[in-house]
Amino acid sequence: MAAERSFTINLHPQPEGGFTVLVPALPEVVTEGDTREEALANARDAIELVLDMYRAEGRTIPEDVPTVTVQLTIAA
């Protein structure tokens, strides 16, 4: 059994509803969901698929890339 890993994910609310999900450590992972729960479930599935691909290709699974969110206010 593979060791457990944790990955930071970014949930981006969409104006039309739902969420887009990105994983900084795994740029191949881009998914979405109509609800937060669905987006998280889809993210888990997508991460597992990408990790399977990495293993099949003999690639090293990258370490997590924690993110920091900062809001800047700029005159527009």
DRENLOSE-991993 format. One record per residue: residue number from 1; residue in three letters; x negated, y negated, z of N, C-alpha, C in turn. Coordinates in steps of 0.05 Angstrom, whole numbers, plus 5000, padded with zeros to 4 digits. Layout:
> i  aa  n_X  n_Y  n_Z  ca_X  ca_Y  ca_Z  c_X  c_Y  c_Z
> NUM  ALA  X  Y  Z  X  Y  Z  X  Y  Z
...
END
This chain:
> i  aa  n_X  n_Y  n_Z  ca_X  ca_Y  ca_Z  c_X  c_Y  c_Z
> 1  MET  4983  5024  5000  5000  5000  5000  4982  4975  5000
> 2  ALA  4990  4955  4984  4974  4931  4982  4977  4914  5008
> 3  ALA  4957  4899  5014  4958  4881  5037  4978  4859  5031
> 4  GLU  4990  4849  5052  5009  4826  5049  4994  4801  5045
> 5  ARG  5004  4784  5028  4993  4757  5022  5015  4737  5024
> 6  SER  5008  4713  5031  5027  4691  5032  5019  4670  5011
> 7  PHE  5039  4659  4998  5034  4638  4977  5052  4615  4982
> 8  THR  5041  4591  4981  5056  4566  4982  5072  4563  4957
> 9  ILE  5097  4557  4960  5114  4551  4936  5125  4523  4938
> 10  ASN  5130  4511  4915  5142  4485  4914  5170  4488  4902
> 11  LEU  5190  4479  4917  5218  4479  4908  5224  4451  4898
> 12  HIS  5232  4448  4873  5239  4422  4862  5269  4421  4856
> 13  PRO  5284  4405  4872  5312  4403  4866  5316  4390  4838
> 14  GLN  5336  4400  4823  5341  4390  4796  5366  4373  4797
> 15  PRO  5366  4351  4781  5389  4333  4781  5415  4346  4775
> 16  GLU  5415  4366  4758  5439  4380  4750  5447  4402  4770
> 17  GLY  5430  4406  4791  5435  4426  4811  5415  4448  4809
> 18  GLY  5411  4462  4830  5392  4484  4830  5364  4475  4835
> 19  PHE  5345  4493  4834  5317  4488  4840  5299  4501  4820
> 20  THR  5277  4487  4814  5255  4499  4799  5233  4506  4819
> 21  VAL  5220  4529  4816  5200  4538  4834  5173  4540  4820
> 22  LEU  5152  4529  4832  5124  4531  4823  5107  4542  4846
> 23  VAL  5086  4557  4838  5068  4568  4858  5040  4558  4851
> 24  PRO  5029  4539  4866  5003  4528  4859  4981  4548  4854
> 25  ALA  4980  4569  4870  4958  4589  4867  4962  4607  4843
> 26  LEU  4987  4609  4833  4993  4626  4811  5008  4610  4789
> 27  PRO  4993  4596  4772  5006  4578  4753  5025  4593  4733
> 28  GLU  5023  4619  4731  5041  4634  4714  5069  4635  4725
> 29  VAL  5072  4630  4750  5099  4632  4763  5114  4605  4760
> 30  VAL  5134  4606  4744  5154  4584  4741  5181  4598  4740
> 31  THR  5198  4592  4759  5224  4605  4759  5244  4584  4770
> 32  GLU  5269  4593  4773  5290  4575  4782  5312  4591  4796
> 33  GLY  5330  4576  4807  5354  4588  4819  5375  4567  4823
> 34  ASP  5400  4576  4823  5422  4557  4827  5425  4548  4856
> 35  THR  5415  4565  4874  5415  4558  4903  5386  4561  4913
> 36  ARG  5382  4550  4937  5355  4553  4950  5349  4583  4954
> 37  GLU  5368  4598  4963  5364  4627  4968  5358  4642  4942
> 38  GLU  5373  4636  4921  5368  4649  4895  5340  4641  4884
> 39  ALA  5333  4616  4887  5306  4607  4878  5284  4621  4893
> 40  LEU  5288  4625  4919  5267  4639  4935  5266  4669  4927
> 41  ALA  5289  4681  4923  5289  4709  4914  5276  4712  4887
> 42  ASN  5282  4694  4869  5269  4695  4842  5239  4690  4844
> 43  ALA  5231  4672  4862  5203  4667  4866  5189  4692  4876
> 44  ARG  5200  4706  4895  5189  4731  4905  5185  4751  4882
> 45  ASP  5206  4755  4866  5204  4773  4843  5182  4765  4823
> 46  ALA  5181  4739  4817  5162  4729  4797  5133  4732  4808
> 47  ILE  5129  4727  4834  5103  4730  4846  5094  4759  4845
> 48  GLU  5112  4777  4852  5106  4806  4851  5098  4814  4823
> 49  LEU  5112  4805  4802  5106  4812  4775  5079  4801  4767
> 50  VAL  5073  4777  4774  5047  4765  4767  5024  4780  4782
> 51  LEU  5028  4787  4807  5008  4802  4821  5003  4829  4809
> 52  ASP  5025  4842  4800  5022  4868  4786  5005  4864  4760
> 53  MET  5010  4842  4746  4995  4836  4721  4966  4832  4728
> 54  TYR  4960  4817  4749  4932  4812  4757  4919  4839  4763
> 55  ARG  4932  4856  4778  4920  4882  4785  4915  4899  4760
> 56  ALA  4935  4900  4742  4932  4916  4718  4909  4906  4701
> 57  GLU  4904  4880  4701  4883  4868  4685  4856  4868  4700
> 58  GLY  4856  4877  4725  4832  4878  4741  4823  4850  4751
> 59  ARG  4842  4831  4751  4836  4804  4760  4838  4802  4790
> 60  THR  4822  4784  4801  4823  4779  4830  4848  4762  4836
> 61  ILE  4862  4770  4857  4885  4755  4866  4875  4730  4880
> 62  PRO  4883  4706  4871  4872  4682  4883  4883  4677  4911
> 63  GLU  4868  4662  4926  4877  4653  4953  4899  4633  4949
> 64  ASP  4914  4629  4970  4936  4609  4970  4924  4582  4966
> 65  VAL  4940  4564  4955  4932  4536  4952  4953  4520  4967
> 66  PRO  4947  4513  4992  4967  4497  5007  4969  4469  4994
> 67  THR  4993  4458  4995  4997  4432  4984  5005  4412  5005
> 68  VAL  5000  4387  4999  5008  4365  5017  5025  4347  5000
> 69  THR  5048  4340  5009  5066  4322  4995  5064  4294  5007
> 70  VAL  5058  4275  4990  5056  4247  4998  5073  4231  4979
> 71  GLN  5088  4212  4990  5104  4194  4974  5091  4167  4972
> 72  LEU  5087  4158  4947  5076  4131  4942  5099  4114  4931
> 73  THR  5100  4088  4940  5119  4069  4929  5103  4050  4912
> 74  ILE  5112  4047  4887  5098  4031  4867  5119  4013  4853
> 75  ALA  5112  3988  4849  5131  3970  4835  5134  3980  4807
> 76  ALA  5159  3982  4798  5163  3992  4770  5176  3970  4753
END
